[in-house]
Amino acid sequence: GGQPIATSPAVGVFLSSSLDFSRRVAAAAVGITANFTLGRNLTLHETITFTLPGFAAPTSSPDPLPLELEGADASLFSAEFSVSGTTLTLNLTGAGIQPGETPVSVVVPSSA
């Protein structure tokens, strides 16, 4: 299973959450799968930010680095990685998400 998401001050509450990593090797490309169920609604252009200490992008990457998502709910979000802040931000660009709905699942492939 994945690691629990520790805090979420902007959203308030995750009813359930996990982050899974495709591999756990330092300095290697890694895919990230985020699964979560919200405790309150999320509306257009609201964001969810994951802090990923120790993560990096290739040195020539723009900051922020736009990412292509995969997974069941990829079409609902745009994503970017802040190279300087080591954060992954999901921006809701699709339909709103209601609290307690089926868990949301997005994947940042290791090739992103």
SERO-4910 file (N, C-alpha, C, O; in steps of 0.05 Angstrom, whole numbers):
BEGIN
 pado doro    nc1    nc2    nc3   cac1   cac2   cac3    cc1    cc2    cc3    oc1    oc2    oc3
  Gly    A     16    -24      0      0      0      0     17     25      0     41     24      3
  Gly    A      4     47     -3     17     73     -4     22     85     24     12     74     44
  Gln    A     36    107     24     41    122     48     17    141     53      8    153     34
  Pro    A      8    144     78    -14    162     83     -5    191     78     18    198     82
  Ile    A    -24    208     70    -19    236     66    -21    249     94    -42    247    107
  Ala    A      0    262    103      1    272    131    -18    295    137    -32    294    156
  Thr    A    -17    316    120    -34    340    126    -45    351    100    -35    345     78
  Ser    A    -66    366    103    -78    379     80    -93    404     89   -117    404     91
  Pro    A    -78    425     96    -91    449    107   -110    463     87   -131    474     96
  Ala    A   -105    463     61   -122    477     42   -149    462     38   -170    475     36
  Val    A   -148    436     36   -172    421     31   -187    415     57   -211    413     57
  Gly    A   -172    413     78   -184    408    104   -182    379    112   -170    373    133
  Val    A   -194    361     97   -195    334    106   -196    315     82   -211    318     63
  Phe    A   -179    295     83   -182    272     65   -195    250     81   -187    244    104
  Leu    A   -217    238     71   -229    216     84   -212    191     82   -212    174    100
  Ser    A   -198    189     60   -178    168     56   -157    179     37   -163    197     20
  Ser    A   -133    169     39   -112    179     21    -88    160     21    -82    146     40
  Ser    A    -73    161     -2    -48    146     -3    -32    157    -27    -43    167    -46
  Leu    A     -5    155    -24     13    160    -46     29    134    -49     40    124    -30
  Asp    A     30    124    -74     46    101    -80     67    109   -100     63    126   -117
  Phe    A     91     97    -97    113    103   -114    121     78   -129    122     56   -118
  Ser    A    127     82   -156    132     59   -173    159     45   -165    162     21   -170
  Arg    A    177     60   -154    202     49   -144    213     67   -122    207     91   -121
  Arg    A    229     56   -105    241     71    -83    271     70    -85    285     57    -68
  Val    A    282     83   -105    310     83   -111    319    112   -113    308    128   -129
  Ala    A    339    120    -97    349    148    -98    359    154   -126    372    138   -139
  Ala    A    354    179   -135    364    190   -160    353    175   -185    365    177   -206
  Ala    A    331    161   -181    319    147   -204    291    160   -210    278    170   -192
  Ala    A    283    158   -235    256    167   -243    235    150   -228    238    126   -226
  Val    A    215    163   -218    194    149   -203    167    158   -212    162    181   -217
  Gly    A    148    139   -214    120    145   -219    106    148   -192    113    135   -172
  Ile    A     87    166   -191     72    171   -166     42    167   -171     32    179   -190
  Thr    A     29    151   -155      0    148   -157    -12    160   -132     -6    152   -109
  Ala    A    -30    180   -135    -44    192   -113    -73    183   -113    -87    186   -134
  Asn    A    -82    172    -91   -110    164    -88   -121    179    -64   -108    178    -42
  Phe    A   -144    191    -66   -156    205    -44   -186    208    -47   -197    209    -69
  Thr    A   -199    210    -24   -227    217    -22   -229    242     -5   -219    243     17
  Leu    A   -243    262    -16   -244    288     -2   -265    289     19   -286    275     17
  Gly    A   -261    305     39   -280    309     61   -297    334     56   -316    339     70
  Arg    A   -290    349     35   -307    372     26   -304    375     -4   -286    364    -16
  Asn    A   -322    390    -16   -321    392    -45   -297    407    -55   -286    424    -40
  Leu    A   -288    401    -79   -266    415    -92   -278    427   -117   -290    413   -133
  Thr    A   -273    453   -121   -285    467   -144   -264    476   -164   -240    474   -158
  Leu    A   -273    484   -187   -255    492   -209   -232    510   -200   -237    530   -186
  His    A   -208    503   -207   -183    518   -202   -174    516   -173   -154    529   -166
  Glu    A   -187    501   -156   -176    496   -129   -153    476   -133   -153    460   -152
  Thr    A   -134    476   -115   -110    459   -118   -106    441    -94   -116    447    -71
  Ile    A    -92    420    -99    -82    402    -78    -52    400    -82    -43    395   -104
  Thr    A    -37    406    -60     -8    406    -62      4    385    -44     -3    383    -21
  Phe    A     22    369    -56     36    348    -41     65    358    -38     78    364    -58
  Thr    A     76    358    -14    104    365     -9    120    339    -11    114    319      2
  Leu    A    140    340    -28    156    316    -34    186    322    -28    201    325    -46
  Pro    A    193    323     -2    221    329      4    240    309     -8    235    285     -7
  Gly    A    262    318    -18    282    300    -30    277    294    -59    295    282    -72
  Phe    A    255    302    -70    249    297    -99    262    320   -115    266    342   -106
  Ala    A    269    313   -140    282    333   -157    273    327   -186    261    307   -192
  Ala    A    279    346   -203    274    343   -232    301    347   -246    320    356   -234
  Pro    A    302    339   -272    327    343   -286    336    372   -285    319    390   -284
  Thr    A    362    377   -284    372    405   -280    363    424   -301    362    448   -296
  Ser    A    356    416   -325    348    434   -346    318    439   -346    307    452   -364
  Ser    A    304    429   -326    274    432   -324    266    460   -318    279    474   -302
  Pro    A    243    469   -330    232    495   -322    221    493   -294    215    471   -284
  Asp    A    217    515   -281    205    515   -254    182    535   -254    187    560   -255
  Pro    A    157    526   -252    149    499   -247    150    482   -273    149    492   -295
  Leu    A    152    456   -269    153    436   -290    125    425   -295    114    411   -278
  Pro    A    112    431   -318     86    419   -324     88    389   -327    108    378   -338
  Leu    A     68    374   -317     68    345   -318     43    335   -332     22    347   -330
  Glu    A     46    313   -347     24    299   -359     14    278   -339     30    263   -329
  Leu    A    -12    277   -335    -23    257   -316    -35    234   -331    -43    236   -355
  Glu    A    -37    212   -318    -51    188   -327    -70    179   -305    -71    192   -284
  Gly    A    -84    158   -309   -102    147   -288   -131    155   -293   -138    170   -310
  Ala    A   -147    143   -276   -176    145   -278   -186    174   -279   -205    180   -293
  Asp    A   -174    191   -263   -184    219   -261   -165    240   -272   -168    264   -265
  Ala    A   -146    232   -288   -126    250   -299   -138    273   -314   -128    296   -313
  Ser    A   -161    269   -328   -173    290   -344   -185    313   -327   -191    334   -337
  Leu    A   -187    308   -301   -199    329   -283   -178    350   -274   -185    371   -264
  Phe    A   -152    343   -278   -131    360   -266   -110    368   -287   -105    354   -306
  Ser    A    -97    390   -281    -71    396   -293    -51    393   -270    -59    394   -246
  Ala    A    -26    388   -276     -6    384   -254     20    397   -260     28    400   -284
  Glu    A     34    404   -239     61    415   -242     77    408   -217     67    405   -195
  Phe    A    104    407   -222    123    401   -201    139    426   -197    152    436   -216
  Ser    A    140    437   -172    157    460   -166    184    450   -159    189    437   -139
  Val    A    203    455   -177    230    445   -174    243    458   -149    256    445   -133
  Ser    A    238    484   -145    250    498   -122    236    491    -96    249    491    -75
  Gly    A    210    485    -96    196    479    -72    191    450    -67    179    443    -46
  Thr    A    199    433    -85    194    404    -85    165    397    -77    160    381    -59
  Thr    A    147    410    -92    118    404    -88    106    396   -114    113    405   -136
  Leu    A     86    378   -112     70    369   -134     42    382   -130     30    378   -109
  Thr    A     33    398   -149      7    411   -146    -12    401   -168     -5    401   -192
  Leu    A    -36    393   -159    -57    386   -177    -77    409   -177    -86    418   -156
  Asn    A    -84    419   -201   -103    440   -204   -128    429   -217   -127    418   -239
  Leu    A   -151    431   -204   -176    421   -215   -184    437   -239   -191    461   -236
  Thr    A   -184    425   -262   -192    439   -287   -217    427   -299   -228    438   -319
  Gly    A   -227    406   -287   -251    393   -297   -275    397   -278   -275    417   -263
  Ala    A   -294    380   -279   -318    382   -262   -310    381   -233   -290    369   -226
  Gly    A   -326    394   -216   -321    394   -187   -322    365   -176   -334    348   -188
  Ile    A   -310    362   -153   -310    336   -140   -324    339   -113   -317    357    -98
  Gln    A   -344    323   -109   -360    324    -85   -347    308    -62   -333    288    -68
  Pro    A   -351    315    -37   -340    300    -15   -352    272    -13   -375    268    -19
  Gly    A   -335    253     -6   -344    226     -2   -349    210    -27   -357    187    -25
  Glu    A   -344    222    -51   -348    207    -75   -327    185    -78   -309    184    -61
  Thr    A   -330    169    -98   -310    148   -103   -282    161   -102   -278    183   -111
  Pro    A   -263    146    -92   -236    158    -90   -225    168   -117   -230    155   -138
  Val    A   -212    190   -116   -199    202   -139   -172    189   -143   -158    184   -123
  Ser    A   -164    183   -168   -138    170   -173   -125    183   -197   -136    184   -219
  Val    A   -100    193   -192    -84    205   -214    -56    193   -212    -47    187   -190
  Val    A    -43    191   -235    -16    180   -236      2    200   -250     -4    210   -272
  Val    A     25    205   -238     47    219   -251     66    197   -260     80    186   -244
  Pro    A     67    191   -286     84    169   -295    114    177   -292    121    201   -292
  Ser    A    131    157   -289    159    163   -286    171    177   -310    192    190   -308
  Ser    A    158    175   -333    168    188   -357    159    217   -359    168    232   -377
  Ala    A    142    227   -340    133    254   -341    156    273   -335    153    297   -334
***
